[in-house]
């Protein structure tokens, strides 16, 4: 009885290790490992997202990460431009006391972008299709 319990525990841990291994994410057009291509989709933000979305024709995993990178970091860039324009408008009409607020919002946004950038790169390299809310659904439809 005791030997059976030990055997089950050992076999269970072996099955768990096998199931935790990386799955084959398919062939890529560029000949690189899919996980590496997915990581590189985020390397330079939306720029590498565009590049890999155009170049990668076969692998849906890489195309998903390319599109998610393009939408996410393109959105951060547009939001940064919007905050800059609004703060300039407030400066032009001499409402200077709002400028520190825009600076704080901008700093928090870019700090969040850097943290998200690192998380997305790590998850992509781990072979995980990590979907951001709303953006991930759009990226999945367009991959």
N, C-alpha and C positions, 0 to 999 in steps of 0.2 A: 504494500500500500504506500509506504513512504517513498519507495523508488519511483512509483508512478507519478506521485506529486512532484518529485524533483525533475523527472523527465518532462512533464508538462510545463514546468516553469522554464526549463532550459529551451525547449522547443518554442514556447511562447516568446521568449526573448529573441531567439534567432529569427522568427517570423517578423517580429517587430523591427529588428534591424534591417531586414531585407525590404520591408515596406517603407522604411524611412529613407532608403536610398533614392538617388535622383532618377527620375523617369526620363525616358528618351523623349525629348521635345521636338523631334523631327529634324529633317534636313533643312538647311538654310541656303539661300541663293548665293551668299557671299562665301560659303565654305567654312565659316567660323562656327564655334559652339553656340547654340541658341541662347544659353544663359549669358555668355559674354556679349553677344549682340544686344540682348535685352538690356544689360547693364549700360552698354555704350549709348543706347537710345537716350539715356538720361544725362550722360556725361557733360554735355554743353547745353543742357536745357532743351528748349524747343528747336534749336538749330540741328542738333544730332537727331532729334525726333523726326524732323523733315527729311533729313538725309536717309535715315534708315527706312522711313515709310516709303520713300521713292525707290530705293535700291532693293529692298527685300520684297520679293514677289511670292515666295513659297510659304514661309513660316508664319502662321497666324499668331503664335505666341510673341514673336518679335514685332510683328506689325501692331499688335495690341499695345505693347509697351511704347512703341514709337508714337502712336496716336495719343496715348495717355500723356506722354511727355510733351508733345506738341500742344495739346489743349491746356494742360496744367500750367506749364511754365510760360506759354504764350499768354495765358490769362493773368499770371502774376506780372508779366511785363506790361500788359495793358492797364492793369490796376495801378501799377507804379506810375505810369504816364498820367493816368487820370488824377491821382493824388498830387502829382507835381503841377499839373495844369490848374487844379482847384486852388492849391496853395499860392500859385502865382496870381490868380485872380483875386484872392483875398489880400495879397500884398499890394496889388494895384489899387484896390479901393481902400487901402490903409487900415485894414483890420488885422494888424500885426499880432494881436494877442491870440489868434487862432493858429499861427504858424507852428508853435511848439506842439500843439495837438496833432497837426498833420505830420510833423517829424516823428512823433511817437508812434502814430499809426503805421507810418512807412517802415520804421525800424522793426516793429513787431511783425509786420507782414513779411519782410525780407528774412528775418530770423526764422519764422515759420517755414518759409520757402526752402531755406538751407536744410532744416531738419527733415522736411518732407523729401527733399532731393536725396539725402543720404539714405533714408528709409526705403525709398523706391528703388534705389540702386542695389541695396543689399537684398531686398526681396526678389528683385528681378534675377540677380545672380544665383539666388537659392532655387531658382526654377519655379517660383510661385507667381501665379497670375493674381497679383494684389490689386484689387479694383478699388479705386477711390469712389466715394458716393457721387452719383450722377455722372461724373466725368468718365468713370470706368465703364458705365453702360454705353455712353456715346462712343467711347474708344472701341468697345467690343463690337458694336454694330458696324463700325467703319473699318475694322481690321479685316 
